[in-house]
Amino acid sequence: MKITALIMAGGRGERFWPKSRKRTPKQFLSLTHSDETMIQSTVRRILPLVRMEDIFVVTNQDYERLVREQLPSLPPENILCEPTARNTAPCIGWGAVTIRKKYGDAMMLTLPSDHLIQQPKLFRNVLKNAIQVAQDTDALVTLGISPSSPDTEYGYIQYDMESSEGYHNAFKVKRFVEKPDLATAKKYLADGEYLWNSGMFVWKASAILREMEAHLPDHYALLTAIEQAIGTPEERGVLEAKFIQMRAISIDYGILEHSKNVYVLPASFGWDDVGSWLSVARINPADEKGNVVRGDVISVNSTRCIVQGGGKTIALVGMEDTILVDTEDALLVCAKDSAGEIRKVLEELRSNNRSELL
């Protein structure tokens, strides 16, 4: 069966302000010491499995130019520009009907564009296993990350540890659970039957659309109308008219929490979802004082800081556990334990009509 990939690249990355903006969200930035952007890394590591002409990118229409610039070998028709943001279920559904229209059916690797994976060869081996499971069982397959800590920033997957049944180390999913509080996360870690929900999936286009028809029938009807218009002069008009009618809902809430045919592959391949500036300290090397710096930075008696420089020299003196991000028109100074409140800065900017900084 043909293997395709659907890469989701429509997010805003607001927790990476002021580097991540409406015009250049985080998936189009380099947040590691590599020169590659996040989306370029995502494509590069799957190319041994998927041909470039079989990769599709779903993004915001404002980012079409960025996708073309950063992925020049991607066929232009494979850039799917959403008329409006509707979360992951409509996004994935549109990708699935596009693939079904082109190929009849195909395997879909459904991946976010902004994750870090430090062991790409091991990652591809896990994907190969997931492909085999999806082909053998006609199931929805998700990749679960073996947790290394009681993290409260991830959703979790509870799985049946006795249900492998020889399916390449895949297990039946019992349930998907929300981001827990710390006490609950500690319990999950101790139980040993919970995995972090990576948001990475493998399934046949026909399988995910069958589940969508069962659990989101209104969405499926709209997607079918979009599929019928693909390749006709009415395609864009039908897309814009139908897509906006779909309720904004995630694939987790809309499909995975209801389906009875979901498997998970437990895996460890150096994964990080790079969700906030705190991730930068996890994925980049630190100096002897625990500082992670980029740019022209002079550090004096400062420890455990994250510094992203811009065009000027930054002198850091006597600072601890601080995030400092410098851009041409904005400077962020934030205590590490307040990183989750960066979005409030954007709320303040919106309320004061400072759209030039968003």
C-alpha positions in Angstrom: 0.0 0.0 0.0 1.2 3.5 -0.8 2.6 5.4 2.2 1.7 9.0 2.5 2.3 11.7 5.2 0.0 14.4 6.4 2.0 17.1 8.2 -0.1 19.5 10.3 1.5 23.0 10.2 -1.2 25.5 11.0 -0.4 26.4 14.6 0.5 29.8 16.0 3.1 28.7 18.6 2.1 31.5 21.0 4.1 30.2 23.9 7.3 31.0 21.9 6.5 34.8 21.6 8.3 37.0 20.7 10.2 34.8 18.2 7.0 33.0 17.1 4.6 35.5 15.5 1.6 35.3 13.2 3.9 35.8 10.2 6.5 33.2 11.4 5.1 30.7 13.9 7.4 28.2 15.6 7.2 25.4 13.1 9.0 27.7 10.6 11.7 28.6 13.2 15.0 26.9 14.2 14.8 26.4 18.0 17.8 24.1 18.3 21.5 24.6 17.4 20.7 23.1 14.0 20.0 25.5 11.1 17.0 23.4 10.1 13.5 24.7 11.0 11.1 22.4 12.8 9.1 21.6 9.7 12.2 20.9 7.6 13.4 18.5 10.2 10.0 16.8 10.3 10.1 16.2 6.5 13.7 15.1 6.4 13.3 12.4 9.0 10.4 10.7 7.1 11.9 10.9 3.6 13.4 7.4 3.8 9.8 6.1 4.3 7.7 8.5 2.2 8.5 10.1 -1.2 8.3 13.9 -1.3 5.5 13.8 -3.8 3.4 11.8 -1.3 3.8 14.3 1.5 1.0 16.7 2.2 1.2 19.8 4.4 -2.0 21.3 5.9 -1.4 24.9 7.0 -3.0 28.3 7.4 -3.3 30.1 4.1 -1.1 32.9 5.6 1.8 30.4 5.7 1.7 29.0 2.1 4.7 31.2 1.2 6.7 29.9 4.1 5.9 26.3 3.3 7.0 26.9 -0.4 10.2 28.6 0.7 11.2 26.1 3.3 10.1 22.9 1.4 10.9 23.9 -2.2 10.7 20.3 -3.4 7.2 19.8 -2.2 4.6 19.8 -5.0 2.6 23.0 -4.7 -0.7 21.1 -5.0 0.3 19.2 -1.8 0.1 22.4 0.3 -3.4 22.4 1.7 -4.3 25.9 2.9 -7.2 25.9 5.4 -9.7 28.7 4.9 -10.0 29.0 8.7 -8.6 27.2 11.8 -10.9 24.3 12.9 -8.5 22.2 15.0 -7.2 18.8 14.1 -10.3 16.7 13.2 -11.3 18.8 10.2 -7.6 19.3 9.2 -7.0 15.5 9.2 -10.3 14.8 7.6 -9.5 17.1 4.7 -6.1 15.5 4.3 -7.7 12.1 4.3 -10.3 12.9 1.5 -7.5 14.5 -0.5 -5.4 11.4 -0.3 -8.4 9.1 -1.0 -9.3 11.2 -4.1 -5.8 10.9 -5.4 -4.9 7.3 -4.5 -8.2 5.5 -3.8 -6.7 4.6 -0.4 -3.3 4.8 1.2 -1.5 4.6 4.5 -1.3 8.0 6.3 1.5 9.0 8.7 -0.2 11.9 10.5 2.4 14.1 12.2 2.7 17.5 13.8 5.3 19.8 12.2 6.9 21.1 15.3 8.2 18.1 17.3 11.8 17.2 18.1 13.0 13.6 17.6 16.6 12.9 18.5 16.7 9.3 17.2 15.2 9.5 13.7 16.3 6.0 12.7 14.6 4.4 15.7 11.6 6.7 15.0 11.3 5.3 11.5 11.5 1.7 12.8 8.5 2.5 15.1 6.6 4.0 12.2 7.3 0.8 10.1 5.8 -1.3 12.9 2.8 1.1 13.2 2.3 0.8 9.4 2.2 -3.0 9.7 -0.3 -2.9 12.6 -2.5 -0.5 10.7 -2.4 -2.7 7.6 -3.0 -5.9 9.5 -5.8 -4.7 11.8 -7.4 -1.9 9.8 -7.1 0.0 13.1 -6.1 3.5 14.2 -2.6 3.4 15.5 -1.0 6.1 17.8 2.5 6.4 19.1 2.7 6.6 22.9 5.9 7.9 24.5 7.2 6.0 27.5 7.0 8.7 30.3 10.2 9.6 32.0 8.6 11.9 34.6 5.1 12.7 36.0 4.6 15.5 33.4 1.5 17.6 33.6 1.9 19.2 30.2 0.9 16.1 28.2 -2.2 14.1 27.8 -1.9 10.4 28.6 -2.9 7.1 27.0 -3.9 4.1 29.2 -3.3 0.8 27.4 -4.1 -2.8 28.0 -0.7 -4.3 28.9 -2.0 -7.9 28.2 -3.3 -7.2 24.7 -0.3 -7.2 22.5 -1.4 -10.3 20.6 1.8 -10.3 18.5 1.0 -7.1 16.7 4.5 -5.7 16.6 4.4 -4.7 20.2 1.2 -2.7 19.8 -1.4 -2.7 22.5 -5.1 -2.0 22.6 -5.9 1.5 24.0 -8.2 1.6 27.0 -8.7 5.3 27.1 -7.2 8.7 26.4 -7.0 11.0 29.5 -6.6 14.8 29.8 -3.5 16.6 31.1 -3.5 15.6 34.8 -2.5 17.4 37.9 0.8 16.4 39.5 -0.6 13.9 41.9 -2.5 12.1 39.1 0.6 12.2 36.9 2.6 10.6 39.6 0.0 7.8 39.9 0.1 7.2 36.2 3.8 6.9 36.2 3.7 4.4 39.1 1.0 2.3 37.5 3.1 1.7 34.5 0.2 1.4 32.0 0.1 5.0 30.9 2.0 6.7 28.0 2.4 10.3 26.9 0.1 11.1 24.0 2.5 12.2 21.3 -0.2 13.3 18.8 1.4 11.2 16.1 -0.8 8.7 14.3 -0.7 6.0 11.5 -3.8 4.7 9.7 -5.3 4.1 6.3 -7.2 7.0 4.9 -10.2 4.7 4.6 -9.9 3.7 8.3 -9.9 7.3 9.7 -12.7 8.3 7.3 -14.8 5.3 8.3 -14.4 6.3 12.0 -15.2 10.0 11.1 -18.4 8.8 9.4 -19.4 6.9 12.5 -18.5 9.6 15.2 -18.5 12.9 13.3 -21.2 12.3 10.6 -21.8 16.0 10.0 -18.1 16.5 9.4 -18.0 13.5 7.1 -20.8 14.8 4.9 -19.0 18.1 4.5 -15.7 16.4 3.7 -17.4 14.2 1.1 -18.7 17.4 -0.6 -15.2 18.8 -0.6 -13.8 15.5 -2.0 -16.2 15.6 -4.9 -15.1 19.1 -5.8 -11.4 18.3 -5.8 -9.9 18.9 -9.3 -12.9 20.9 -10.5 -13.2 24.7 -11.0 -15.4 24.9 -8.0 -12.9 23.2 -5.6 -11.8 26.3 -3.7 -15.3 27.8 -3.4 -16.7 24.5 -2.1 -13.8 24.1 0.4 -14.3 27.6 1.8 -18.1 27.1 2.1 -18.0 23.7 3.7 -14.8 23.9 5.8 -16.1 26.8 7.8 -19.3 24.8 8.7 -17.3 22.2 10.5 -17.2 22.4 14.3 -13.7 23.0 15.7 -12.7 19.8 17.4 -9.6 17.8 18.0 -9.1 14.3 16.5 -8.7 13.1 20.1 -12.1 14.3 21.3 -13.9 13.7 18.1 -12.6 10.3 17.1 -10.0 8.6 19.3 -11.9 8.8 22.6 -14.9 7.1 21.0 -13.3 4.5 18.7 -13.1 0.9 19.8 -10.3 0.1 17.4 -7.3 2.0 18.5 -3.8 0.6 19.2 -0.8 2.2 20.7 2.9 1.5 20.2 5.0 2.4 23.3 8.2 4.0 22.1 11.2 6.1 23.2 13.1 7.9 20.5 14.2 11.2 22.1 10.8 12.9 21.6 9.9 16.4 22.8 6.9 18.3 21.7 8.8 21.6 22.1 5.8 23.2 23.7 7.3 26.3 25.3 10.6 28.1 25.9 11.3 25.6 28.7 11.7 22.9 26.0 14.7 24.8 24.7 16.6 23.9 27.9 15.7 20.2 27.4 16.7 20.0 23.7 19.9 22.1 23.6 23.2 21.7 25.4 23.8 23.8 28.4 27.0 25.4 29.7 28.7 24.6 33.0 26.2 26.8 34.8 23.2 25.2 33.2 22.5 28.1 30.9 21.3 27.5 27.3 22.2 30.5 25.2 22.0 31.4 21.5 23.6 34.5 20.1 26.2 37.0 21.4 25.7 36.4 25.2 28.0 37.3 28.0 27.0 35.5 31.2 28.3 36.5 34.6 27.3 34.6 37.8 24.1 33.5 36.1 22.6 30.0 36.3 19.9 27.9 34.6 18.9 30.7 32.2 17.5 30.4 28.7 18.7 33.2 26.4 17.8 33.6 22.7 19.7 36.6 21.4 19.0 38.8 18.4 21.3 41.3 16.8 22.8 42.8 19.9 25.2 41.7 22.6 23.4 40.6 25.8 25.0 40.8 29.2 23.4 38.5 31.8 24.6 39.3 35.3 23.5 37.6 38.5 20.4 36.0 37.0 18.8 32.7 37.9 16.1 30.6 36.2 15.2 33.3 33.7 14.1 33.3 30.1 15.3 36.2 27.9 14.4 36.4 24.3 15.5 39.4 22.2 14.0 40.3 18.8 14.2 43.4 16.7 11.0 44.9 18.1 10.4 43.1 21.4 12.2 41.8 24.5 10.8 39.1 26.7 12.1 38.7 30.3 10.3 35.9 32.2 10.9 33.8 35.2 11.0 30.1 34.1 8.2 29.1 36.5 6.0 31.7 34.8 6.6 30.5 31.2 3.0 29.3 31.0 1.8 32.9 31.4 3.4 34.3 28.2 0.1 34.0 26.4 -1.2 36.7 28.8 1.2 39.1 27.1 -0.5 38.4 23.8 -3.9 38.9 25.4 -2.7 42.3 26.6 -1.3 43.2 23.1 -4.6 42.2 21.5 -6.7 44.3 24.0 -4.5 47.3 23.3 -4.6 46.8 19.5 -0.9 46.1 19.2 -1.3 43.8 16.3 2.1 44.6 14.9 3.6 42.6 17.8 1.5 39.6 17.5 
